[in-house]
Amino acid sequence: MVLGILLIAMVAALGVAVTLFLLSAPLWIALLAYPLTGALAVFAGLALLEVRDRRRSRGDERKFLARVTSRFRAGQRPR
């Protein structure tokens, strides 16, 4: 999961840096945008993971079995 967040952060940072470079922004701004955007994306992703983990620990997560029919629970196959 963290590897995915890092990959998304790297792609987002590269996109911002290339966009700034193509918009003729000064080179130092485009180069500075890469680590700043990457760090912002990583922190946002980790915050979302933390919120999701807290919700799981409280038990607020939806359960699949709540939507299963009683016929399926009784062992009969659904039609």
Secondary structure as GFF3:
##gff-version 3
##sequence-region A 1 79
A	DSSP	alpha_helix	2	22	.	.	.	ID=ss1
A	DSSP	alpha_helix	27	58	.	.	.	ID=ss2
A	DSSP	three_ten_helix	64	67	.	.	.	ID=ss3
A	DSSP	alpha_helix	70	73	.	.	.	ID=ss4
###
